[in-house]
Amino acid sequence: MFSPQIEWHCAQCESGPTDRRKYCTDCDSMLTWTCNGSGKSGLYTNYYRHRDNCDYCTPELEEERQQKMEEKKVAIQQHFQNLDDSK
């Protein structure tokens, strides 16, 4: 699944791909992406990590991301509380 927020291009030859490939059909270099919402960009290999953490690319996952962050925060607080209690 590719987000409509993402623009793909080849940094080597400046061509814009017309299909969803990992490498440019003109020069065989790896494609790069730019997220119009966040302004971030990177190589094809980093796209999925970006997409999974980007509010602009996957707004439907925002609630889930917030819940995970809250759970992590609580776990860290509990860990430090346990360390303090053991002193």
MDTraj code that builds the backbone (N, CA, C; nanometers):
import mdtraj as md
import numpy as np

residues = "MET PHE SER PRO GLN ILE GLU TRP HIS CYS ALA GLN CYS GLU SER GLY PRO THR ASP ARG ARG LYS TYR CYS THR ASP CYS ASP SER MET LEU THR TRP THR CYS ASN GLY SER GLY LYS SER GLY LEU TYR THR ASN TYR TYR ARG HIS ARG ASP ASN CYS ASP TYR CYS THR PRO GLU LEU GLU GLU GLU ARG GLN GLN LYS MET GLU GLU LYS LYS VAL ALA ILE GLN GLN HIS PHE GLN ASN LEU ASP ASP SER LYS".split()
xyz = np.array([
    [0.0834, -0.1176, 0.0000],
    [0.0000, 0.0000, 0.0000],
    [0.0883, 0.1245, 0.0000],
    [0.0728, 0.2091, -0.1007],
    [0.1466, 0.3338, -0.1084],
    [0.0526, 0.4487, -0.0783],
    [0.1000, 0.5422, -0.0009],
    [0.0198, 0.6568, 0.0377],
    [0.0119, 0.7592, -0.0749],
    [-0.1025, 0.8255, -0.0893],
    [-0.1114, 0.9327, -0.1884],
    [-0.0284, 1.0552, -0.1479],
    [0.0180, 1.0597, -0.0244],
    [0.1022, 1.1694, 0.0232],
    [0.2456, 1.1592, -0.0299],
    [0.2815, 1.0444, -0.0871],
    [0.4188, 1.0179, -0.1278],
    [0.4396, 1.0450, -0.2763],
    [0.5488, 1.1130, -0.3057],
    [0.5922, 1.1321, -0.4443],
    [0.7216, 1.0545, -0.4629],
    [0.7290, 0.9789, -0.5699],
    [0.8459, 0.8974, -0.6012],
    [0.9258, 0.9619, -0.7130],
    [1.0582, 0.9507, -0.7049],
    [1.1439, 1.0011, -0.8117],
    [1.2807, 0.9346, -0.8048],
    [1.3554, 0.9507, -0.9109],
    [1.4910, 0.8989, -0.9179],
    [1.5871, 1.0152, -0.8965],
    [1.6679, 1.0082, -0.7935],
    [1.7625, 1.1156, -0.7634],
    [1.8783, 1.1172, -0.8633],
    [1.9058, 1.0029, -0.9242],
    [2.0180, 0.9926, -1.0174],
    [1.9877, 1.0601, -1.1520],
    [1.8772, 1.0226, -1.2137],
    [1.8474, 1.0756, -1.3473],
    [1.7270, 1.1702, -1.3495],
    [1.6685, 1.1961, -1.2290],
    [1.5568, 1.2896, -1.2135],
    [1.4285, 1.2478, -1.2848],
    [1.4156, 1.1206, -1.3179],
    [1.2915, 1.0760, -1.3813],
    [1.1873, 1.0444, -1.2744],
    [1.0627, 1.0503, -1.3135],
    [0.9526, 1.0156, -1.2246],
    [0.8951, 0.8824, -1.2673],
    [0.8975, 0.7830, -1.1810],
    [0.8480, 0.6505, -1.2199],
    [0.6974, 0.6510, -1.2421],
    [0.6542, 0.5695, -1.3346],
    [0.5114, 0.5586, -1.3632],
    [0.4510, 0.4345, -1.3000],
    [0.5349, 0.3486, -1.2459],
    [0.4845, 0.2287, -1.1785],
    [0.5555, 0.2128, -1.0447],
    [0.5158, 0.1131, -0.9708],
    [0.5678, 0.0925, -0.8363],
    [0.6842, -0.0067, -0.8390],
    [0.8008, 0.0439, -0.8667],
    [0.9211, -0.0381, -0.8688],
    [1.0186, 0.0123, -0.7646],
    [1.1130, -0.0739, -0.7295],
    [1.2163, -0.0369, -0.6332],
    [1.3293, 0.0402, -0.7005],
    [1.3561, 0.0080, -0.8260],
    [1.4666, 0.0695, -0.8987],
    [1.4158, 0.1429, -1.0225],
    [1.4866, 0.2470, -1.0596],
    [1.4528, 0.3271, -1.1768],
    [1.4703, 0.2426, -1.3033],
    [1.3749, 0.2510, -1.3930],
    [1.3842, 0.1747, -1.5182],
    [1.4820, 0.2390, -1.6158],
    [1.5152, 0.3671, -1.5966],
    [1.6075, 0.4354, -1.6868],
    [1.7547, 0.4138, -1.6496],
    [1.7859, 0.4205, -1.5194],
    [1.9274, 0.4130, -1.4798],
    [1.9568, 0.3057, -1.3746],
    [1.8575, 0.2328, -1.3298],
    [1.8716, 0.1230, -1.2335],
    [1.9145, 0.1662, -1.0929],
    [1.9040, 0.2945, -1.0593],
    [1.9337, 0.3346, -0.9217],
    [1.8060, 0.3230, -0.8382],
    [1.8242, 0.3107, -0.7057],
    [1.7094, 0.2948, -0.6169],
    [1.6284, 0.4241, -0.6125],
    [1.4974, 0.4100, -0.6187],
    [1.4082, 0.5255, -0.6152],
    [1.4060, 0.5890, -0.4761],
    [1.3728, 0.7166, -0.4724],
    [1.3556, 0.7877, -0.3465],
    [1.2122, 0.8386, -0.3381],
    [1.1686, 0.8644, -0.2155],
    [1.0333, 0.9115, -0.1914],
    [1.0392, 1.0420, -0.1135],
    [0.9344, 1.1206, -0.1262],
    [0.9171, 1.2427, -0.0476],
    [0.7739, 1.2449, 0.0024],
    [0.7580, 1.2633, 0.1321],
    [0.6256, 1.2727, 0.1927],
    [0.5836, 1.4185, 0.1896],
    [0.4766, 1.4485, 0.1174],
    [0.4293, 1.5861, 0.1069],
    [0.3774, 1.6396, 0.2398],
    [0.3268, 1.5531, 0.3244],
    [0.2720, 1.5966, 0.4526],
    [0.3778, 1.6342, 0.5543],
    [0.4779, 1.5472, 0.5694],
    [0.5791, 1.5707, 0.6722],
    [0.7047, 1.6367, 0.6178],
    [0.7243, 1.6317, 0.4865],
    [0.8447, 1.6882, 0.4265],
    [0.9649, 1.5967, 0.4336],
    [0.9476, 1.4767, 0.4860],
    [1.0585, 1.3821, 0.4972],
    [1.0772, 1.3083, 0.3654],
    [1.1985, 1.2569, 0.3459],
    [1.2270, 1.1806, 0.2249],
    [1.3320, 1.0750, 0.2552],
    [1.3457, 0.9802, 0.1648],
    [1.4433, 0.8741, 0.1839],
    [1.4422, 0.7755, 0.0692],
    [1.5256, 0.6736, 0.0841],
    [1.5331, 0.5680, -0.0156],
    [1.4119, 0.4754, -0.0058],
    [1.3872, 0.4034, -0.1122],
    [1.2758, 0.3085, -0.1178],
    [1.2767, 0.2154, 0.0038],
    [1.3957, 0.1683, 0.0434],
    [1.4048, 0.0711, 0.1526],
    [1.3546, 0.1260, 0.2859],
    [1.3507, 0.2581, 0.3018],
    [1.3032, 0.3177, 0.4270],
    [1.1576, 0.3613, 0.4221],
    [1.0932, 0.3445, 0.3088],
    [0.9560, 0.3930, 0.2934],
    [0.8584, 0.3290, 0.3913],
    [0.8628, 0.1985, 0.4064],
    [0.7638, 0.1301, 0.4897],
    [0.7773, 0.1687, 0.6367],
    [0.9008, 0.1874, 0.6827],
    [0.9201, 0.2329, 0.8209],
    [0.8605, 0.3728, 0.8372],
    [0.8845, 0.4589, 0.7401],
    [0.8264, 0.5935, 0.7456],
    [0.6739, 0.5864, 0.7451],
    [0.6199, 0.5116, 0.6511],
    [0.4742, 0.5035, 0.6366],
    [0.4073, 0.4555, 0.7647],
    [0.4677, 0.3574, 0.8296],
    [0.4079, 0.3012, 0.9507],
    [0.4101, 0.3983, 1.0684],
    [0.4941, 0.5017, 1.0606],
    [0.5050, 0.5977, 1.1700],
    [0.4603, 0.7380, 1.1331],
    [0.4080, 0.7568, 1.0141],
    [0.3727, 0.8908, 0.9672],
    [0.2227, 0.9167, 0.9802],
    [0.1896, 1.0263, 1.0472],
    [0.0491, 1.0637, 1.0640],
    [-0.0156, 1.1029, 0.9324],
    [0.0631, 1.1541, 0.8381],
    [0.0087, 1.1971, 0.7099],
    [-0.0150, 1.0790, 0.6160],
    [0.0739, 0.9799, 0.6205],
    [0.0628, 0.8658, 0.5293],
    [-0.0415, 0.7644, 0.5751],
    [-0.0555, 0.7481, 0.7042],
    [-0.1523, 0.6517, 0.7573],
    [-0.2285, 0.7121, 0.8748],
    [-0.3152, 0.8095, 0.8483],
    [-0.3892, 0.8725, 0.9585],
    [-0.4808, 0.7748, 1.0317],
    [-0.5193, 0.6677, 0.9640],
    [-0.6076, 0.5698, 1.0282],
    [-0.5369, 0.4934, 1.1398],
    [-0.4034, 0.4992, 1.1454],
    [-0.3282, 0.4301, 1.2497],
    [-0.2886, 0.5215, 1.3653],
    [-0.3262, 0.6489, 1.3599],
    [-0.2855, 0.7456, 1.4617],
    [-0.3306, 0.7052, 1.6017],
    [-0.4543, 0.6610, 1.6164],
    [-0.5043, 0.6218, 1.7476],
    [-0.4240, 0.5042, 1.8038],
    [-0.3943, 0.4088, 1.7185],
    [-0.3154, 0.2926, 1.7604],
    [-0.1745, 0.3357, 1.8031],
    [-0.1127, 0.4269, 1.7271],
    [0.0208, 0.4768, 1.7628],
    [0.0187, 0.5479, 1.8973],
    [-0.0843, 0.6295, 1.9210],
    [-0.0959, 0.7014, 2.0481],
    [-0.1116, 0.6043, 2.1650],
    [-0.1893, 0.4990, 2.1434],
    [-0.2104, 0.3999, 2.2490],
    [-0.0798, 0.3275, 2.2812],
    [-0.0033, 0.2918, 2.1786],
    [0.1258, 0.2253, 2.2015],
    [0.2227, 0.3158, 2.2766],
    [0.2234, 0.4449, 2.2412],
    [0.3110, 0.5398, 2.3102],
    [0.2724, 0.5511, 2.4576],
    [0.1441, 0.5552, 2.4843],
    [0.0969, 0.5645, 2.6222],
    [0.1357, 0.4388, 2.7003],
    [0.1213, 0.3217, 2.6385],
    [0.1591, 0.1961, 2.7036],
    [0.3086, 0.1933, 2.7336],
    [0.3905, 0.2414, 2.6410],
    [0.5346, 0.2479, 2.6648],
    [0.5672, 0.3409, 2.7808],
    [0.5000, 0.4552, 2.7830],
    [0.5225, 0.5532, 2.8884],
    [0.4904, 0.4927, 3.0253],
    [0.3776, 0.4237, 3.0353],
    [0.3374, 0.3600, 3.1610],
    [0.4383, 0.2527, 3.2004],
    [0.4841, 0.1728, 3.1042],
    [0.5807, 0.0667, 3.1332],
    [0.7123, 0.1248, 3.1849],
    [0.7565, 0.2340, 3.1262],
    [0.8811, 0.2980, 3.1715],
    [0.8632, 0.3532, 3.3130],
    [0.7496, 0.4174, 3.3384],
    [0.7242, 0.4707, 3.4721],
    [0.7215, 0.3583, 3.5759],
    [0.6592, 0.2462, 3.5409],
    [0.6540, 0.1323, 3.6329],
    [0.7936, 0.0760, 3.6568],
    [0.8732, 0.0706, 3.5522],
    [1.0098, 0.0186, 3.5650],
    [1.0904, 0.1043, 3.6623],
    [1.0827, 0.2360, 3.6468],
    [1.1561, 0.3244, 3.7372],
    [1.0993, 0.3208, 3.8775],
    [0.9691, 0.3040, 3.8892],
    [0.9086, 0.2914, 4.0226],
    [0.9592, 0.1660, 4.0916],
    [0.9688, 0.0565, 4.0161],
    [1.0224, -0.0691, 4.0725],
    [1.1663, -0.0526, 4.1141],
    [1.2452, 0.0197, 4.0361],
    [1.3844, 0.0441, 4.0732],
    [1.3928, 0.1268, 4.2010],
    [1.3084, 0.2267, 4.2142],
    [1.3070, 0.3084, 4.3349],
    [1.2630, 0.2279, 4.4566],
    [1.1664, 0.1408, 4.4394],
    [1.1148, 0.0586, 4.5495],
    [1.2185, -0.0418, 4.5980],
    [1.3084, -0.0831, 4.5105],
    [1.4055, -0.1858, 4.5486],
    [1.5259, -0.1271, 4.6239],
    [1.5326, 0.0030, 4.6355],
    [1.6439, 0.0671, 4.7078],
    [1.6238, 0.0633, 4.8562],
])
top = md.Topology()
chain = top.add_chain()
for i, resn in enumerate(residues, 1):
    res = top.add_residue(resn, chain, resSeq=i)
    for name in ("N", "CA", "C"):
        top.add_atom(name, md.element.get_by_symbol(name[0]), res)
traj = md.Trajectory(xyz[None], top)
